[in-house]
Amino acid sequence: MLGAMETSSQWRVARFGTYEVDLQSRRLTKSGYRIRLQDQPFQVLALLIERQGSVVSREELKERLWASDTFVAFDDGLNTAIKKLRAALSDTADNPRFVETIPRVGYRFVAPVSFSEQELVPEVNRSADLGGPPLASSDSTEIPETTPAPSSSRLSNHPLRWKLALVALFVAGALAFKFSKRPGPVSTSGEFEAIAVLPLQNMSNVPAQEYVADGMTDEIITDLAKLAGPKVISRTSAMQYKGSHKSIPEIARELNVGAVVEGSVERSGGRMRVRVQLIEASTDHHLWAESYDRELSDVLRLESDLAQDIARQIQLHLTPQQQQDFAKRQPLNPQAFQDYLQGRQYWAMRTDESLHKAIDYFNRAIEEDPNDARSYAGLAQCYIVLPMLTAIRQTETQPKAREAAQRALSLDASLPEAHLVLAEVEFYQNSDFSAAEQEFRKTLDLNPNYATGHQWYGEFLSLVGRSHEAISELEQAVALDPLSAIVHHQAGQTFQQARQYDRAIQEYQAALRLNPNLYVTYESMYWAYRRQGNFSAAAKAMQGASPFWQPEQGMGPIINRLASAYANGGRTGFLRQSVEMHKHFRDATVDLARDYADLGEKARSYQELDLAFASRDVLLLLILVDPEFDSMRSEARFRDLVRQISPTLVTN
C-alpha cells in the first residue's frame, strides 16, 4: 500500500513536452487528452518529475511511497509501476525520453519540466481518451490472412533481366521543408531541413491488421509528399524503423530530418481512429497532436483533414488546386479500401508471389468498387514490374498495365502512379521518347517528392544520353529514400552510364551495405570494374553473385574461372571466359554483343544485337550509352539499329 506522499515544493501542475500532470486531481493528460494511470505509477511519476534531473534511488522511492511494512512485494511493485508509467508516456528503457534507469541504483526523469500552481486546462473530448477503452471489438471474419514472408526462391532465371528493371522497384522519400519564423500554430527552435513519417503503431491488438497501420502510414506520406513545398522521407526508408526502439533524435540524425510525425492506428469494426503528433527532432519536443475518429467509409476525409492539419502546423500554403483535391474526396467502400491497403502491402514486398497477391487484392477492391481509381493504379504498377521479377514477358503485361493506368486516370487524373506507368509503357514498349518524357514530367508535377518518379525518370534520361540531368534526378531520389538499396543501385547505374565508374562503385557498395542479397548489384560492379580495366576486381565482384544461382545451373565454377582466365590470358582471356559465362545466361544477347564488341568481333556482335531487336529485348536500349559499342557508333548498320529503336535519336 502506498504511503503518504511528501513534496518539497508547492507545485500543482507540471508540464513536459505535450504532457501535463495535475497533482491535486491526480490527472495525466497529453495535448488535453486524458491518459489513464493507476495511483501507484502516478505517484512514482510525481516524485520523479519533482526531482527532475536528479537520481531518485529505489530506497527513497520505497521510503516515501511504499508503506513501512512492505518488504517482499516492493521490487515487483516498483518494477510494475515503472513499466506502466513508461507505457503511459510511450517511453522505453533502451532509449528513454523521460524515465531513465540507473542500473542497481534507481531512476531519473530526464526531460525538461516546468512547474506552476495553475489548474490544468480542461480535457479535450473525453470520448477520445488516449488511455480509454478500445473501439468496438473487431469482427474476426473481416481479418485478412497474415502477410507472408518473401519467397525464398532465387534466380530460376538469370539476373540480367533485372538490369533496367530494378529501377522499377519502389521508392519514396526524405523531405525538406522549413518552418517559418513568423508567429504560427507551433513554436519551433529553428529551421528544419526535412520531415519523416514514422510507421504508425497498430493499436487494434490484432497482428493480422498490421497492414492497416502500414497502409495508413503510406497514405499520410503520399498526401504530404504531394503538397507544395515540403519533402517527405519515403515509405521504404521510414519502414526501416518499424518496431525500432531508437530515440527520435537518433532516427532524425540517421534520416537527416528536423521533424518527425508519429502516431497510431486503431481499426475496429466499421471505424478507424488515427492519432498523430508532430515532434521537433533535435529536442524531442512535441509541437502538436491530434486524434481523428471516423467511419471507414469516410477514411479519405480523415486523410485529407490530417494532411491539411499538418500543413497548417508547418505553415504551408495549399494551392487552390490542392484545396480542391482535398475537398472533392468522396466516401468509399470500406471493404474495397481494406483490399486496397492489402494490395499496397503486398506490392511493397516486390516478389513474384507478393505481386500476384497484390493483383488479386486490387482486383477484389475493383470488384467491390468499380470506380476505385487507386486500385487501378496499383494494378498498373504490378503489371509494369512483373516482367522484371518473373519469367512473364513484357509483351504480355504492358498492355494490361496501360489499360489499368488509363482506367485509373479516367477516374482520377491526379494520380502520379498511373502517369508513371504510362511513361514506362511509352518508353519501353512504344519507344515514343517524347510521350514518355511528358508523362514523367506530369508525374513529378503532381508529386515532386515521388522518389520512384525521380528514379525512373533518371533512368530514362540516362539511357537517352542526358547524363547531367539523370544524375540530378537520382540524387533527388537518394535524398528522398536514403535507406533504399534499390535507389542506391540505380544511382550506381546512372553514374556508370555517365562513365563515372568510381562514383558508380561507391553507390553499389552503399546498396550492398543496405542489402547484401541484392545480387544484381554484384554483376553491375563487375561491369564498372571491367570498364575501368580492373579485371581482377571485376572477377571478384562477379563471385559475389555466384551463391545466388541455383546449384544445378553450374554457374559457380564458370564464374570462378574468370580470375584464372585473366591470370593466364590477360584481357583477351578474361573476355573469352566472359563469353562462356554469358552463354549460360538466359536472354543474354546484349551482354554477348558487348563481349564480342570488346573483342573486336563486330560481325558476331551485330548478330547478337539483331537477335535482341527481334525479341524486343528491353536491354537493347543500353547500346545507346554502353562504351563497348563506341567503335561501332559511326557505322551505318549501328546507326540504322538506333533509328529502329527510336527514330528521334541521333547518334554522334
C-alpha positions in Angstrom: 0.0 0.0 0.0 1.2 3.5 -0.8 2.3 5.8 2.0 1.6 9.5 2.2 3.5 11.4 -0.5 5.6 14.2 0.7 6.7 17.1 -1.6 9.4 19.6 -1.2 7.8 22.2 -3.5 4.3 23.7 -3.7 3.6 22.9 -7.3 0.2 21.8 -8.6 0.8 21.4 -12.3 4.0 20.1 -14.1 4.4 20.3 -17.8 6.9 18.4 -20.1 6.5 18.1 -23.8 2.8 17.9 -24.5 2.2 16.1 -21.2 0.7 17.8 -18.1 0.4 16.4 -14.6 -2.1 17.8 -12.1 -1.1 16.8 -8.6 -4.3 17.7 -6.9 -6.7 15.9 -9.3 -4.1 13.2 -10.0 -4.5 13.6 -13.7 -2.1 12.9 -16.5 -3.0 14.4 -19.9 -1.4 14.7 -23.3 -2.4 17.6 -25.5 -5.5 17.8 -23.4 -6.4 14.1 -23.7 -6.6 12.1 -20.5 -4.2 9.2 -20.1 -5.3 6.8 -17.5 -2.6 6.0 -15.0 -3.1 4.0 -11.8 -2.3 5.6 -8.5 1.0 3.9 -7.8 2.7 4.7 -11.1 1.2 8.2 -10.9 2.9 8.9 -7.5 6.2 7.5 -8.9 5.9 9.9 -11.8 5.1 12.8 -9.4 8.2 12.2 -7.3 10.4 11.7 -10.4 9.4 15.0 -12.0 9.7 16.8 -8.7 13.3 15.7 -8.6 13.8 16.2 -12.4 17.4 15.7 -13.4 18.4 14.0 -10.2 18.6 10.3 -9.4 15.9 9.0 -7.1 17.1 5.8 -5.5 15.0 2.7 -5.1 15.4 3.1 -1.3 14.0 6.6 -1.4 11.1 5.5 -3.5 10.4 2.7 -1.1 10.6 5.0 1.9 8.5 7.8 0.6 5.9 5.9 -1.5 5.6 2.4 0.0 4.2 1.6 3.4 6.8 0.6 6.0 5.6 -2.9 6.3 6.2 -3.6 2.6 9.1 -6.0 2.1 9.0 -8.8 -0.5 6.4 -7.1 -2.7 8.4 -3.9 -3.2 10.6 -4.9 -6.1 7.8 -6.3 -8.1 5.6 -3.4 -7.2 8.1 -0.8 -8.3 9.0 -2.6 -11.5 5.4 -2.9 -12.4 4.8 0.8 -11.6 7.7 1.9 -13.8 6.5 -0.4 -16.6 3.0 1.1 -16.5 4.4 4.6 -16.3 6.6 4.1 -19.4 3.7 2.6 -21.3 1.6 5.7 -20.5 4.4 8.0 -21.7 5.2 5.9 -24.8 8.7 5.6 -23.4 11.3 2.8 -23.4 14.0 1.7 -21.1 16.5 1.3 -24.0 16.1 4.8 -25.4 14.4 6.8 -22.6 12.8 10.1 -23.5 11.5 10.6 -19.9 12.3 7.9 -17.3 16.0 6.8 -17.3 17.0 3.7 -15.4 20.2 4.0 -13.4 21.2 0.3 -13.0 21.2 -1.0 -9.5 20.5 2.5 -8.1 17.2 4.0 -9.2 15.6 6.3 -11.8 15.9 9.8 -13.1 13.4 12.0 -15.0 15.5 13.4 -17.9 13.0 15.6 -19.8 12.8 19.4 -19.0 9.9 20.2 -16.7 8.1 23.4 -15.9 6.0 23.9 -12.7 3.1 26.1 -11.8 0.3 26.4 -9.3 -2.3 26.9 -12.1 -5.0 24.4 -12.8 -4.8 22.1 -15.8 -6.6 23.3 -19.0 -9.9 21.4 -19.5 -9.6 18.0 -21.0 -10.3 17.7 -24.7 -13.0 15.3 -26.0 -13.1 12.7 -23.2 -14.7 10.2 -25.6 -11.3 10.2 -27.5 -9.5 9.5 -24.2 -6.0 8.2 -25.1 -6.0 5.8 -22.3 -9.6 4.8 -22.6 -11.2 1.5 -23.8 -10.6 0.4 -27.3 -13.2 0.8 -30.1 -15.8 -1.9 -30.6 -14.4 -5.4 -30.9 -13.2 -6.4 -34.3 -15.2 -8.9 -36.3 -12.8 -11.8 -36.7 -14.4 -12.7 -40.0 -13.0 -9.5 -41.5 -9.4 -10.1 -40.6 -7.4 -11.0 -43.7 -4.6 -13.5 -43.8 -1.3 -12.6 -42.4 1.3 -11.2 -44.8 3.7 -14.0 -45.8 7.5 -13.7 -45.9 9.0 -13.1 -49.3 9.6 -16.1 -51.4 13.0 -17.8 -50.9 13.4 -19.0 -54.5 16.2 -17.2 -56.3 17.4 -16.9 -59.9 15.3 -19.5 -61.6 16.2 -17.2 -64.4 19.4 -15.3 -64.8 19.6 -11.9 -63.1 20.4 -9.8 -66.1 16.7 -9.4 -66.7 16.8 -7.0 -63.7 19.3 -4.6 -65.0 16.9 -1.9 -66.0 14.1 -3.4 -64.1 15.5 -2.6 -60.7 14.7 0.9 -61.5 11.1 0.0 -61.1 11.4 -1.1 -57.6 9.7 1.1 -55.0 10.9 4.3 -53.6 9.5 7.3 -52.0 11.2 9.8 -49.9 13.0 12.2 -47.4 11.7 15.7 -47.3 12.9 19.2 -46.9 10.8 22.0 -45.7 11.3 25.0 -43.5 9.2 26.2 -40.5 8.5 29.9 -40.9 9.9 32.1 -38.1 6.8 34.3 -38.0 4.1 33.5 -35.4 2.1 30.4 -36.3 0.4 27.3 -35.0 3.5 25.8 -33.5 6.6 27.2 -31.9 10.0 25.9 -33.1 13.6 26.3 -32.2 14.8 26.9 -35.7 14.6 25.8 -39.3 14.1 22.2 -40.3 15.5 20.6 -43.4 13.3 17.5 -43.6 10.4 15.6 -42.2 9.8 11.9 -41.7 6.5 10.0 -41.0 7.4 7.0 -38.9 5.4 3.8 -39.1 2.1 4.2 -37.2 1.6 1.7 -34.4 -1.2 -0.9 -34.7 -3.3 -0.5 -31.7 -6.0 -3.0 -32.7 -4.3 -5.9 -30.8 -4.8 -8.0 -33.9 -1.4 -8.7 -35.6 -3.0 -9.6 -38.9 -4.1 -6.0 -39.1 -0.6 -4.6 -39.3 -1.4 -3.9 -43.0 -3.9 -1.2 -41.8 -1.2 0.7 -39.8 1.4 0.3 -42.6 -1.2 1.4 -45.2 -2.2 4.5 -43.3 1.5 5.4 -42.9 1.8 5.1 -46.7 -1.3 7.2 -47.2 0.0 10.0 -44.9 3.4 10.0 -46.6 1.8 10.2 -50.0 -0.6 13.0 -49.1 2.1 15.1 -47.5 4.5 14.5 -50.4 2.1 16.0 -52.9 1.9 19.3 -51.0 3.8 22.2 -52.5 7.0 23.0 -50.6 7.8 20.1 -48.3 9.6 16.9 -49.0 8.9 13.7 -47.0 11.1 10.7 -46.3 9.8 7.8 -48.4 7.9 4.7 -47.2 10.9 2.5 -47.9 13.2 4.3 -45.6 10.6 5.1 -43.0 9.6 1.5 -42.6 13.1 0.6 -41.6 12.1 2.0 -38.2 9.0 -0.2 -37.7 9.3 -1.6 -34.2 12.5 0.3 -33.6 13.5 1.4 -30.0 15.7 4.2 -31.3 15.0 7.6 -29.9 13.5 10.4 -32.1 16.8 12.4 -32.2 18.7 9.2 -33.2 16.3 8.4 -36.0 16.4 12.1 -37.1 20.2 12.0 -37.4 20.1 8.8 -39.5 17.5 10.2 -41.8 18.8 13.8 -41.7 15.4 15.2 -40.8 14.4 18.1 -38.5 10.9 16.9 -37.6 9.0 13.7 -37.2 5.4 12.6 -37.4 4.5 9.6 -35.3 1.3 8.1 -34.1 -1.0 5.1 -34.0 -4.0 3.5 -35.8 -6.9 1.6 -34.3 -9.3 -0.1 -36.6 -12.3 -1.9 -35.2 -15.5 -2.9 -36.9 -16.5 -0.1 -39.2 -14.4 2.7 -37.6 -10.9 3.9 -37.6 -9.1 6.1 -35.1 -5.8 7.7 -36.0 -3.7 9.7 -33.5 -0.6 11.7 -34.7 1.8 14.1 -33.2 4.5 16.3 -34.7 7.8 16.3 -32.9 10.8 18.6 -33.2 13.6 16.0 -33.8 16.6 17.7 -32.2 14.9 18.4 -28.9 12.3 15.6 -28.9 9.8 18.5 -28.2 6.2 17.8 -29.0 4.8 20.6 -31.2 1.3 19.4 -31.9 -1.0 16.4 -31.5 -4.5 15.4 -32.8 -6.9 12.5 -32.9 -9.2 11.5 -35.8 -12.1 9.1 -35.4 -14.1 8.3 -38.5 -16.2 5.6 -40.2 -14.1 3.5 -42.6 -16.3 4.9 -45.5 -15.1 8.4 -44.6 -11.4 7.5 -44.3 -10.4 9.6 -47.3 -11.8 12.6 -45.5 -9.8 11.6 -42.4 -6.6 11.5 -44.6 -7.5 14.9 -46.1 -8.1 16.6 -42.7 -4.9 15.1 -41.2 -2.8 16.2 -44.2 -4.2 19.7 -44.1 -3.8 20.0 -40.3 -0.1 19.1 -40.6 0.3 21.5 -43.5 -1.1 24.3 -41.3 1.2 23.3 -38.4 4.2 23.6 -40.6 2.8 26.8 -42.2 2.4 25.5 -45.7 0.0 27.4 -48.0 -2.1 25.0 -50.0 -2.6 25.9 -53.7 -6.3 26.3 -54.8 -5.9 23.0 -56.7 -4.7 21.2 -53.7 -7.5 22.6 -51.6 -9.9 21.5 -54.3 -8.4 18.0 -54.5 -8.8 17.6 -50.7 -12.4 18.9 -50.8 -13.6 16.6 -53.5 -12.7 13.3 -51.7 -15.8 11.2 -51.6 -16.9 8.4 -49.3 -15.5 5.0 -50.3 -16.4 1.4 -50.0 -14.9 0.1 -46.7 -14.2 -3.4 -48.0 -12.6 -2.0 -51.1 -10.4 0.2 -49.0 -9.2 -2.7 -46.9 -8.5 -4.7 -50.0 -6.6 -1.8 -51.5 -4.5 -1.5 -48.4 -3.7 -5.2 -48.5 -2.7 -4.8 -52.2 -0.4 -2.0 -51.3 1.2 -4.1 -48.6 2.0 -7.0 -51.0 3.1 -4.6 -53.7 5.7 -3.1 -51.4 7.3 -6.6 -50.9 8.3 -6.9 -54.6 8.5 -10.7 -55.0 6.9 -12.9 -57.6 4.5 -14.3 -55.1 3.6 -11.0 -53.4 3.0 -9.2 -56.8 0.4 -11.8 -57.7 -1.2 -11.5 -54.3 -1.3 -7.7 -54.8 -3.0 -8.1 -58.2 -5.6 -10.3 -56.5 -6.3 -7.8 -53.8 -6.5 -4.8 -56.2 -8.9 -6.8 -58.4 -11.0 -7.6 -55.3 -11.1 -3.9 -54.5 -12.2 -3.1 -58.0 -15.0 -5.7 -57.9 -16.2 -4.1 -54.7 -15.9 -0.6 -56.1 -15.5 -0.3 -59.9 -14.7 3.4 -59.5 -11.7 2.7 -57.2 -9.0 4.7 -59.2 -6.2 4.0 -56.7 -6.6 0.2 -57.1 -6.5 0.5 -60.9 -3.2 2.4 -60.4 -1.9 -0.2 -58.1 -2.8 -2.9 -60.7 -0.9 -1.0 -63.3 2.2 -0.8 -61.2 2.1 -4.5 -60.6 1.9 -5.3 -64.3 4.7 -2.9 -65.2 7.2 -4.6 -62.8 6.1 -8.2 -63.2 8.4 -8.9 -66.2 11.3 -7.5 -64.2 10.9 -10.1 -61.4 9.3 -13.1 -63.1 9.5 -15.1 -66.4 6.5 -13.2 -67.7 7.2 -11.3 -70.9 6.6 -7.6 -71.2 4.5 -8.1 -74.3 2.0 -9.9 -72.1 1.9 -7.4 -69.2 2.4 -4.0 -70.7 -0.9 -3.8 -72.5 -2.6 -4.7 -69.1 -0.5 -2.0 -67.4 -1.6 0.6 -70.0 -5.2 -0.4 -69.7 -5.2 -0.2 -65.9 -3.4 3.1 -65.9 -5.7 4.7 -68.4 -8.7 3.5 -66.4 -7.2 4.9 -63.2 -6.7 8.3 -64.9 -10.2 8.4 -66.4 -11.4 8.2 -62.8 -8.8 10.5 -61.2 -6.4 12.3 -63.5 -4.3 13.4 -60.5 -2.8 10.0 -59.7 1.0 10.3 -60.3 1.5 6.5 -60.1 -0.7 5.9 -63.1 1.1 8.6 -65.1 4.4 7.0 -64.2 3.2 3.6 -65.6 2.2 5.3 -68.8 5.7 6.8 -69.0 7.3 3.4 -68.7 4.9 1.9 -71.4 5.7 4.8 -73.8 9.4 4.4 -73.2 9.9 0.6 -73.2 7.1 -0.7 -75.4 6.3 2.1 -77.8 9.8 3.8 -78.0 8.0 7.1 -78.0 10.5 9.0 -76.0 8.7 12.4 -76.3 5.4 11.0 -75.0 7.3 9.2 -72.2 9.0 12.3 -71.0 5.7 14.2 -71.0 4.3 11.5 -68.6 7.4 11.6 -66.5 7.1 15.3 -66.1 3.4 15.1 -65.4 4.2 12.5 -62.7 6.6 14.8 -60.9 4.4 17.9 -61.3 1.7 16.0 -59.4 4.1 14.8 -56.8 7.5 16.5 -56.7 8.6 14.2 -53.9 7.8 10.9 -55.6 11.1 9.1 -55.3 10.2 6.3 -57.7 9.2 9.1 -60.2 12.7 10.7 -59.9 14.3 7.2 -60.1 12.6 6.1 -63.2 12.8 9.5 -64.9 16.5 9.5 -64.1 16.9 6.1 -65.8 15.1 7.4 -68.9 17.4 10.5 -69.1 20.5 8.3 -68.6 19.6 6.0 -71.4 19.0 8.8 -73.9 22.4 10.3 -73.0 21.3 13.2 -70.8 23.7 12.2 -68.0 23.8 15.5 -66.1 20.0 15.6 -65.8 19.9 11.9 -65.0 22.4 12.3 -62.1 20.3 15.2 -60.7 17.2 13.1 -60.7 18.9 10.2 -59.0 20.5 12.4 -56.4 17.0 13.6 -55.5 15.8 10.0 -55.4 18.6 9.1 -52.9 17.8 12.1 -50.8 14.1 11.1 -50.7 14.9 7.4 -50.0 18.3 7.2 -48.3 17.8 3.7 -46.9 16.7 2.1 -50.2 19.2 -0.3 -51.6 17.4 -0.2 -55.0 17.7 3.5 -55.3 21.4 3.4 -54.5 21.8 0.6 -57.1 20.1 2.7 -59.7 22.2 5.7 -58.8 25.2 3.4 -59.5 23.8 2.5 -62.8 23.3 6.2 -63.7 26.9 7.1 -62.8 28.2 4.1 -64.7 26.3 5.1 -67.8 27.8 8.5 -67.4 31.2 6.7 -67.2 31.9 7.9 -63.7 32.9 4.5 -62.5 34.4 5.4 -59.1 31.1 7.1 -58.1 29.1 4.2 -59.5 31.1 1.7 -57.4 30.5 3.8 -54.3 26.8 3.7 -54.9 26.9 -0.1 -55.5 28.7 -0.5 -52.2 26.1 1.6 -50.4 23.4 -0.6 -51.9 25.1 -3.8 -50.7 25.6 -2.4 -47.2 21.8 -1.9 -47.1 21.0 -5.3 -48.7 23.9 -7.8 -49.2 21.5 -10.1 -51.0 20.9 -7.7 -53.9 22.7 -10.0 -56.2 22.4 -7.9 -59.4 24.5 -5.2 -57.8 27.5 -7.6 -57.8 27.1 -8.0 -61.6 26.7 -4.2 -62.1 30.0 -3.8 -60.2 31.5 -6.4 -62.5 30.8 -4.1 -65.5 32.1 -1.0 -63.7 35.4 -2.6 -62.8 35.7 -4.2 -66.2 35.2 -0.9 -67.9 38.0 0.6 -65.7 40.3 -2.2 -66.8 40.4 -3.7 -63.3 39.7 -7.3 -64.4 40.8 -8.8 -61.1 38.2 -6.7 -59.2 35.6 -7.5 -61.8 36.1 -11.2 -61.3 35.9 -10.8 -57.6 32.7 -8.8 -57.9 31.1 -11.4 -60.1 31.9 -14.1 -57.5 29.7 -12.2 -55.1 26.7 -13.1 -57.2 27.5 -16.7 -57.8 25.9 -18.0 -54.5 22.5 -16.8 -55.7 22.4 -19.1 -58.7 20.8 -22.5 -58.3 23.5 -25.2 -58.0 22.1 -27.2 -60.9 22.9 -24.2 -63.2 26.6 -24.8 -62.5 27.4 -21.1 -62.6 29.9 -21.1 -59.7 32.8 -22.8 -61.5 32.2 -20.8 -64.6 32.4 -17.5 -62.7 35.4 -18.7 -60.7 37.3 -19.3 -63.9 37.2 -15.5 -64.7 40.1 -14.9 -62.4 42.3 -17.7 -63.7 41.4 -16.7 -67.3 42.7 -13.2 -66.7 45.8 -14.5 -64.9 46.7 -16.8 -67.8 45.4 -14.9 -70.8 45.2 -11.3 -69.8 42.4 -9.1 -71.1 41.6 -11.4 -74.1 41.5 -14.5 -71.9 39.1 -12.7 -69.5 36.8 -11.6 -72.3 36.7 -15.1 -73.8 35.7 -16.5 -70.4 33.0 -13.8 -70.1 31.6 -15.0 -73.4 31.3 -18.5 -71.9 29.7 -17.2 -68.8 27.1 -15.2 -70.7 26.2 -18.1 -72.9 24.8 -19.7 -69.8 22.6 -16.8 -69.0 19.0 -16.6 -70.3 18.3 -13.7 -72.8 22.0 -12.6 -72.7 22.2 -11.4 -76.2 23.1 -7.8 -75.3 25.8 -9.0 -72.9 27.3 -11.3 -75.6 27.1 -8.4 -78.0 29.2 -6.3 -75.6 31.7 -9.1 -75.2 32.2 -9.6 -78.9 32.4 -5.8 -79.5 35.1 -5.6 -76.8 37.0 -8.4 -78.5 36.8 -6.6 -81.8 34.5 -9.2 -83.4 31.9 -6.8 -84.8 30.1 -9.3 -87.0 29.3 -11.5 -84.1 28.3 -8.5 -82.0 25.8 -7.4 -84.7 24.4 -10.9 -84.9 23.6 -10.8 -81.1 22.1 -7.2 -81.5 19.8 -8.4 -84.3 18.6 -11.2 -82.1 18.0 -8.8 -79.2 16.0 -6.5 -81.6 13.9 -9.4 -82.9 12.9 -10.4 -79.4 12.2 -6.8 -78.3 14.8 -7.2 -75.5 14.4 -4.1 -73.3 18.2 -4.3 -72.6 18.8 -3.2 -76.2 18.4 0.4 -75.0 21.7 0.1 -73.3 23.5 0.2 -76.6 22.7 3.9 -76.7 25.2 4.5 -73.8 27.4 1.4 -73.5 31.1 2.2 -74.1 31.7 -1.3 -75.7 29.9 0.0 -78.8 31.8 3.3 -79.2 33.9 1.9 -82.1 30.7 1.0 -83.9 28.6 4.1 -83.5 29.6 5.8 -86.7 28.8 2.7 -88.8 25.7 2.7 -90.9 24.5 -0.6 -89.6 24.7 0.6 -86.0 23.0 3.9 -86.8 20.2 2.1 -88.5 19.7 -0.1 -85.5 19.5 3.0 -83.3 16.9 4.6 -85.6 14.8 1.5 -85.3 14.9 1.7 -81.6 13.9 5.3 -81.7 13.7 7.5 -84.9 14.1 10.6 -82.8 17.5 9.8 -81.6 20.6 10.8 -83.4 24.0 9.2 -82.6 27.2 11.1 -82.5 
